Amino acid sequence: MTALPDVPTFKELGYDIEFYIWAGMFAPTGTPVPILKKLRDTVRQAVQEPEFKSAMAKLEIPIAYLDAPEFQKFWDKDAKMLADAIKRVGKIEEKK
């Protein structure tokens, strides 16, 4: 991160981990398709606004918009990666 050039990364400290924060929008099961479409279209349009892009650039926050099908794939992969990492350190119990 250019704002903190002297702060070492996890990898530089010898940890083979990655930390990131993402945000997503969710709707309750059963939300009517026309409403889901409107939400998706509105969010897609909002992240393309120059003011939003500029604000995110100033904060050094990359924008990686994913529409519902792509976000679902990301969500599934991310949840598995997190669960695997937690299992490796022995801090998770799976419900049977």
Buried (B, 14 or more C-beta within 10 A) or exposed (E): EEEEEEEEEEEEEEEEEEEEEEEEEEEEEEEEEEEEEEBBEEBEEEEEEEEEEEEEEEEEEEEEEBEBEEBEEBBEEBEEEEEEEEEEEEEEEEEE
